[in-house]
């Protein structure tokens, strides 16, 4: 997840990272429902909701930190 976040931070500008993060937060309940259906475990909705939240925050937090460091170093986004 950290590697994916670092690549996102390298490729996208900060505004795009922010917009994609907001979009993922909006669809997070749907992702949790999909996980409940696919996993078929005895874990409930809130377990998968927290798992999705952790994954989303890890990826986009890493992306934002990497983008900040690259901006300080004056390295532009690839897109």
WOQUICOR-V895935 format. One record per residue. N is the residue number from 0. RES is the residue in one letter. PSI is psi as a letter, one per 40 degrees, with the letter a starting at -180 (* if undefined). BURIAL is # if it has 9 or more other C-alpha atoms within 8 Angstrom, else .. D_FIRST is the distance of its C-alpha to the first C-alpha in whole Angstrom. Layout:
# WOQUICOR-V895935
<<N | RES | PSI | BURIAL | D_FIRST> <N | RES | PSI | BURIAL | D_FIRST>>
This chain:
# WOQUICOR-V895935
<<0 | X | d | . | 0> <1 | X | d | . | 4> <2 | X | d | . | 5> <3 | X | d | . | 5> <4 | X | d | # | 6> <5 | X | d | # | 9> <6 | X | d | # | 10> <7 | X | d | # | 11> <8 | X | d | # | 12> <9 | X | d | # | 14> <10 | X | d | # | 15> <11 | X | i | # | 16> <12 | X | i | # | 19> <13 | X | d | # | 18> <14 | X | d | . | 20> <15 | X | d | . | 18> <16 | X | d | # | 15> <17 | X | d | . | 17> <18 | X | d | . | 19> <19 | X | d | . | 16> <20 | X | d | # | 14> <21 | X | d | . | 18> <22 | X | d | . | 18> <23 | X | d | # | 15> <24 | X | d | # | 16> <25 | X | d | . | 20> <26 | X | e | . | 18> <27 | X | d | # | 16> <28 | X | d | . | 20> <29 | X | d | . | 20> <30 | X | d | # | 16> <31 | X | d | # | 17> <32 | X | d | # | 21> <33 | X | d | . | 19> <34 | X | d | # | 17> <35 | X | d | # | 21> <36 | X | d | . | 23> <37 | X | d | . | 20> <38 | X | d | . | 20> <39 | X | f | . | 23> <40 | X | a | . | 23> <41 | X | e | . | 25> <42 | X | i | . | 22> <43 | X | a | . | 23> <44 | X | d | # | 22> <45 | X | d | . | 21> <46 | X | d | . | 19> <47 | X | d | # | 17> <48 | X | d | # | 17> <49 | X | d | . | 15> <50 | X | d | . | 13> <51 | X | d | # | 12> <52 | X | d | # | 13> <53 | X | d | . | 10> <54 | X | d | # | 7> <55 | X | d | # | 9> <56 | X | d | . | 10> <57 | X | d | # | 7> <58 | X | d | # | 5> <59 | X | d | # | 9> <60 | X | d | # | 10> <61 | X | d | # | 9> <62 | X | d | # | 10> <63 | X | d | # | 13> <64 | X | d | # | 14> <65 | X | d | # | 13> <66 | X | d | # | 16> <67 | X | d | # | 18> <68 | X | d | . | 18> <69 | X | d | # | 19> <70 | X | d | # | 21> <71 | X | d | . | 23> <72 | X | e | . | 23> <73 | X | f | . | 25> <74 | X | h | . | 22> <75 | X | i | . | 22> <76 | X | i | # | 20> <77 | X | e | . | 20> <78 | X | * | . | 21>>
